[in-house]
Each structure stands twice: as C-alpha cells, then as structure tokens.
C-alpha cells in the first residue's frame, strides 16, 4: 500500500455504480493513471465540482499492488477549466486533447514533457488562444513526443531542405522532398511546413502572432490526422465528433 500526491490534469470522468466515479488523470511523475473516487456522484461529496475535464488539481491517491485502479482520497482544484468548457468548441477541443493523451501515453510511466505540453495548451486556451490553433500545435507536439511524427527537415532521402512539393510517404512515417518523393504518398502543403517550423521554435502563445492562416491549419490537420491514423490504425472518437459537429477544426 502506497500513498501518493501530485499535481494532475483530469482526462476523463465516468460513472461507476450509483455513487462512485472512475477518473483518468495525468501526472508528471506517474503518467496516466485511473482511479476510483468513492461517493463522487453524491450531491454532497467532497469531490463534487473538483473532477472537471482538463482542470489542474492537487490529487492524492492510494496504490495497492496488483490493483489496476488506484483509490482517489483527495482532490483540490488548482485551476478550473470552466471558461474552456463554456462553449461547444471548447468542449470539443478539451475532449480531443484528453482522448489524445489517453491514446498515446502508456499508463503508469512518467510523462514530464507531456504534462507540460497539455498544461500549457490548456492555459493558452483559457487565455483566449483559438482552439483550432491550440489543437494543431498540441497534436503536432504530441505526435513528436510519441516518436511517430516525421521531422520537417532535412529530407531523410537526400539531406536537402523540405519545400514546396514535399511528400508524406510510408503511410505517414516520413516527409521527403519533391525529388525523393516523386508521386508517392501525399503532397504536403507549404503552409503545413511553415507551421511545423514555427511550432518547433515558438511556444503556443507566440505562435498566435505569427500570421498562421486557416488554410495553414487545415493543411496541418490533414497531415497530423494521416500520421495519427497510420500509427493507431483507427481514428479518435472525439476527433470524429469534432469534425462532424464543426465541419472543420
């Protein structure tokens, strides 16, 4: 039996029976964990209002050897996500970010960089950064941290710079220049390459002022979706819901 305490970001909350909830959360030290919050569905529960999607909390839990689920003993909100969840677009973006983390982060492994990425993305959204820009930035970096997003330069075939006419080949495994790619794979828009270069050098808050267009974001979305689907062999449900609801991201 081991008691632990850490800052956490809430990734998912589901009902368990009549009174309890199962909570998925992300910490720096332990990565993604799932735990039971006893009595969290009751009106006067001490957890009431604390288990909000993408809120940052001070969370305490109890681990028992051989148990898949930990027992959540205390939750205190450090930063609520009310402002993000007040709009439909914000709810859809929050659901997509949270499911993306659950899909790519193995349970129980330290995730310092991923925690910082998600935390800073949520902070940017709460400060007013457009959801479309924030989700594109997040998914590019998430795929990079997972080791599945191809680098934007140089070309792995010839070592040259990637420019207009570059291709995504190998089912999403590599970005190559026009000469090496030929007609293979999918063409990558110049705007997507510009975004990847900007995202590599600038934090999200600064990227908002670099003149990224809707066309650029749409190109990045197509590129990231192709890489993600190739790796997972399926699409995220939250992404499909977002696309059906908004028509674009």
C-alpha positions as MATLAB code, in Angstrom:
seq = 'XXXXXXXXXXXXXXXXXXXXXXXXXXXXXXXXXXXXXXXXXXXXXXXXXXXXXXXXXXXXXXXXXXXXXXXXXXXXXXXXXXXXXXXXXXXXXXXXXXXXXXXXXXXXXXXXXXXXXXXXXXXXXXXXXXXXXXXXXXXXXXXXXXXXXXXXXXXXXXXXXXXXXXXXXXXXXXXXXXXXXXXXXXXXXXXXXXXXXXXXXXXXXXXXXXXXXXXXXXXXXXXXXXXXXXXXXXXXXXXXXXXXXXXXX';
ca = [
       0.000    0.000    0.000;
       1.396    3.385   -1.005;
       0.026    6.913   -0.636;
       0.967    9.393   -3.351;
       0.295   13.058   -4.073;
       0.880   15.132   -7.208;
      -0.494   17.830   -9.449;
      -2.726   16.231  -12.058;
      -4.769   17.091  -15.129;
      -8.164   15.392  -15.341;
      -8.536   13.384  -18.575;
     -11.826   11.551  -18.156;
     -14.597   11.019  -15.624;
     -17.080    8.145  -15.915;
     -19.830    6.902  -13.572;
     -19.243    3.737  -11.559;
     -22.369    2.349   -9.966;
     -24.769    4.697   -8.239;
     -22.294    6.649   -6.141;
     -18.740    6.459   -7.488;
     -16.742    7.668  -10.482;
     -13.731    6.340  -12.389;
     -11.264    9.133  -13.106;
      -8.379    9.118  -15.580;
      -5.674   11.685  -14.827;
      -2.190   12.702  -15.956;
       0.724   13.468  -13.633;
       4.359   14.274  -14.286;
       5.689   11.520  -12.054;
       3.336    8.629  -12.770;
       1.934    9.490  -16.186;
      -1.633    8.415  -16.878;
      -3.457    6.642  -14.063;
      -7.056    5.620  -13.439;
      -8.672    5.663  -10.051;
     -11.954    5.355   -8.191;
     -13.377    8.419   -6.461;
     -15.735    6.982   -3.855;
     -19.008    8.825   -3.453;
     -18.148   11.346   -6.176;
     -21.628   11.066   -7.708;
     -23.348   12.025   -4.487;
     -24.644   15.575   -4.229;
     -22.664   16.462   -1.118;
     -19.483   14.573   -1.970;
     -16.188   16.220   -1.047;
     -15.177   15.560   -4.674;
     -18.193   17.401   -6.099;
     -17.091   20.050   -8.597;
     -13.421   19.046   -8.379;
     -13.349   16.438  -11.154;
     -13.748   18.675  -14.185;
     -12.271   17.768  -17.575;
      -8.779   19.280  -18.022;
      -8.828   21.023  -14.648;
      -5.475   21.033  -12.861;
      -5.804   19.600   -9.390;
      -3.827   18.658   -6.315;
      -4.652   14.963   -6.136;
      -3.894   12.319   -3.516;
      -4.355    8.612   -4.106;
      -3.671    5.200   -2.659;
      -1.988    2.455   -4.676;
      -2.270   -1.225   -3.839;
      -0.078   -3.825   -5.505;
      -1.921   -5.835   -8.114;
      -4.788   -3.350   -8.404;
      -5.397   -1.755  -11.804;
      -7.302    1.179  -10.307;
      -5.932    3.423   -7.587;
      -8.168    4.892   -4.880;
      -8.512    8.673   -5.016;
      -8.593   10.076   -1.494;
      -8.424   13.847   -2.008;
      -8.870   16.348   -4.860;
      -8.417   20.120   -4.709;
      -8.800   22.327   -7.784;
      -5.776   24.471   -8.634;
      -7.030   25.751  -11.997;
     -10.574   25.180  -13.190;
     -11.440   24.807  -16.874;
     -14.877   26.439  -16.678;
     -14.081   29.091  -19.278;
     -12.934   26.468  -21.776;
     -15.960   24.253  -21.210;
     -18.418   27.141  -21.515;
     -18.571   26.864  -25.329;
     -19.259   23.958  -27.671;
     -15.966   24.475  -29.497;
     -14.129   24.484  -26.180;
     -15.798   21.272  -25.009;
     -14.943   19.539  -28.290;
     -11.325   20.709  -28.127;
     -10.997   19.631  -24.488;
     -12.390   16.173  -25.239;
      -9.997   15.793  -28.174;
      -6.937   16.821  -26.160;
      -7.831   14.481  -23.314;
      -8.529   11.468  -25.532;
      -5.318   12.106  -27.475;
      -3.293   11.866  -24.275;
      -5.031    8.650  -23.246;
      -4.379    7.152  -26.690;
      -0.653    7.914  -26.829;
       0.554    7.835  -23.212;
       1.146    4.402  -21.641;
      -0.350    4.104  -18.168;
       1.997    4.354  -15.213;
       5.036    5.821  -16.991;
       6.469    9.273  -16.115;
       5.313   11.964  -18.556;
       7.023   15.235  -17.636;
       7.072   16.654  -21.178;
       3.547   15.544  -21.988;
       2.226   17.063  -18.760;
       3.912   20.359  -19.607;
       2.515   20.256  -23.146;
      -1.065   19.614  -22.065;
      -0.871   22.063  -19.164;
       0.481   24.882  -21.346;
      -2.078   24.161  -24.075;
      -4.958   24.361  -21.606;
      -3.515   27.580  -20.162;
      -3.302   29.056  -23.671;
      -6.899   28.091  -24.409;
      -8.045   29.686  -21.160;
      -6.157   32.859  -22.096;
      -8.059   33.131  -25.376;
      -5.914   31.344  -27.967;
      -8.118   29.986  -30.759;
      -8.996   26.284  -30.278;
      -8.050   25.435  -33.882;
      -4.524   26.804  -33.432;
      -4.111   25.222  -29.996;
      -5.234   21.765  -31.125;
      -2.943   21.810  -34.160;
       0.032   22.819  -32.028;
      -0.808   20.212  -29.399;
      -1.284   17.308  -31.803;
       1.965   18.027  -33.668;
       3.944   18.049  -30.421;
       2.084   15.050  -29.007;
       2.967   13.014  -32.087;
       6.566   14.193  -31.838;
       6.790   13.183  -28.176;
       5.315    9.796  -29.101;
       8.071    9.396  -31.698;
       5.715    8.980  -34.647;
       5.723   12.414  -36.290;
       8.257   12.845  -39.108;
      10.704   15.709  -38.827;
      10.082   18.640  -41.162;
      13.734   18.974  -42.200;
      16.031   17.823  -43.637;
      14.814   15.305  -46.203;
      15.798   11.803  -44.999;
      16.406   10.762  -48.608;
      18.930   13.358  -49.749;
      19.516   15.643  -46.778;
      18.095   18.664  -48.570;
      15.590   21.146  -47.212;
      11.896   20.407  -47.486;
       9.961   22.912  -49.572;
       7.040   23.110  -51.985;
       6.225   19.696  -53.433;
       7.304   17.718  -50.359;
       5.501   14.418  -49.782;
       4.316   12.381  -46.807;
       5.351    8.802  -47.603;
       5.489    5.395  -45.970;
       1.943    5.669  -44.686;
       2.861    8.754  -42.677;
       6.322    7.723  -41.496;
       8.473   10.213  -43.445;
       8.434   13.661  -45.005;
      10.604   13.786  -48.125;
      11.396   16.436  -50.712;
       9.753   16.585  -54.134;
      12.722   14.914  -55.846;
      12.819   11.947  -53.476;
       9.066   11.606  -53.150;
       8.074   11.677  -56.783;
       4.422   10.673  -56.986;
       4.493    8.530  -53.845;
       2.353    9.327  -50.813;
       0.505   12.596  -50.234;
       1.544   16.136  -51.092;
       2.222   18.380  -48.093;
       1.145   21.998  -48.403;
       3.830   24.680  -47.925;
       1.680   26.194  -45.159;
       1.937   22.980  -43.170;
       5.723   23.023  -43.466;
       5.813   26.649  -42.305;
       3.652   25.791  -39.312;
       5.847   22.838  -38.347;
       8.938   25.033  -38.473;
       7.253   27.757  -36.413;
       5.902   25.282  -33.846;
       9.385   23.838  -33.386;
      10.853   27.203  -32.410;
       7.976   29.068  -30.739;
       5.671   28.392  -27.786;
       1.958   28.375  -28.486;
       1.361   31.871  -27.148;
       3.897   33.360  -29.574;
       2.694   31.252  -32.479;
      -0.669   33.007  -32.286;
       1.042   36.180  -33.518;
       2.933   34.645  -36.444;
       0.203   35.011  -39.043;
      -0.920   31.380  -39.222;
      -3.895   31.180  -41.595;
      -6.941   28.918  -41.605;
      -5.555   27.309  -44.755;
      -2.285   26.539  -42.954;
      -4.165   24.993  -40.027;
      -6.292   22.862  -42.344;
      -3.135   21.564  -44.033;
      -1.554   20.697  -40.677;
      -4.769   18.987  -39.574;
      -4.722   16.717  -42.649;
      -1.060   15.895  -42.136;
      -1.394   15.127  -38.425;
      -4.547   13.071  -38.977;
      -2.794   10.927  -41.590;
       0.136   10.242  -39.245;
      -2.149    9.542  -36.283;
      -4.397    7.129  -38.185;
      -1.393    5.275  -39.591;
       0.004    4.775  -36.101;
      -3.210    3.944  -34.235;
      -4.896    2.107  -37.125;
      -8.120    3.914  -36.213;
      -9.363    7.439  -35.625;
     -10.079    9.023  -32.265;
     -13.783    9.205  -31.486;
     -13.511   12.759  -30.150;
     -11.881   13.873  -33.403;
     -14.678   12.351  -35.461;
     -17.288   14.046  -33.263;
     -15.467   17.360  -33.592;
     -15.330   17.074  -37.370;
     -18.996   16.126  -37.664;
     -20.073   18.917  -35.338;
     -17.925   21.781  -36.579;
     -17.205   20.574  -40.094;
     -13.624   21.708  -39.669;
     -11.040   22.280  -36.959;
];
